[in-house]
């Protein structure tokens, strides 16, 4: 869903799917709309990179069911990625250990598909959030999630983690 404070803008729908795997998880995000009107970071060498969320980016939040600690993954259309562990809501942030993350992105004027394969220790069952930040060419942003808490867009809220995933 698009956050209520956001204008519809050039992207009309976002869909996402995630599957737990023996190695971690596989995820796919799709944007439908007019892709030339959004900012896409240029292709870059696949590597860990901070601040990817400041422009068009996709996110996965993974929290063991009943726990307070969680892991955040940022996946950029550029091929770069980030992974952070938190002890609780926005507390204790540090780089998360991962074995490997592969990000592949393709797009045309009408849509974009980003696929990610994450090899990392991901406990299950887990509460999971799938989010998208879409930056418009005019500098505006759209925030998409499975659910939002009241107020401003807050992806770290447990209210976003509306999906239960298990192997």
C-alpha positions, -999 to +999 in steps of 0.1 A: +000+000+000+011+036-006+014+057+025-016+080+029+006+112+029+021+103-005+009+115-039+002+087-063+029+099-087+044+080-116+044+045-099+008+032-097+015-002-079+042-021-061+041-058-056+065-079-036+071-116-027+095-134-005+104-170+001+126-184+028+153-207+015+177-231+032+204-204+027+183-173+036+156-159+013+147-150-022+127-118-028+112-100-058+098-065-061+079-050-090+071-014-098+043-007-123+040+028-137+060+053-157+097+044-149+113+073-168+097+097-142+116+081-112+152+083-101+171+051-106+206+049-092+232+040-118+245+005-120+274-001-096+297-029-085+277-052-062+289-042-027+277-032+008+268+005+007+251+028+033+223+053+027+207+035-002+172+044+012+178+080+003+166+073-033+147+045-050+154+014-029+137-018-017+138-031+019+132-062+038+128-062+076+132-097+092+122-102+129+120-135+147+085-141+158+081-129+194+116-112+195+126-076+196+158-078+175+155-075+137+175-073+105+171-047+078+182-053+042+184-024+017+184-035-020+192-009-046+184-011-084+221-002-088+231-037-075+244-024-042+230-035-009+231-030+029+223-052+059+219-040+095+210-057+128+191-038+155+185-049+191+151-032+192+133-003+175+161+017+160+185+007+188+219-010+185+224-006+148+254-024+133+263-041+101+247-075+099+268-106+089+258-120+055+274-147+034+262-131+001+236-109-015+229-108-052+207-081-067+194-081-103+173-054-117+156-049-151+132-022-163+115-006-192+093+024-195+063+006-179+079-012-150+108-025-130+116-058-115+143-063-088+152-098-077+174-105-047+190-137-033+202-133+003+225-159+019+224-152+056+213-167+089+176-158+091+157-174+119+121-185+114+092-182+119+097-145+113+076-113+109+086-097+077+081-063+060+086-057+023+090-019+016+098+004-013+110+039-015+105+055-049+121+089-057+104+109-084+124+130-109+110+161-092+125+151-058+092+138-043+090+103-028+065+075-025+066+051+004+051+017-001+047-011+025+025-040+035+011-019+063+020+014+081+016+026+117-003+058+122+017+090+114+046+095+091+061+066+071+081+046+096+096+014+081+112+003+114+078-001+131+067-036+139+034-026+124+050-029+089+060-065+095+026-079+084+039-111+068+048-143+086+075-164+068+087-198+078+105-227+060 
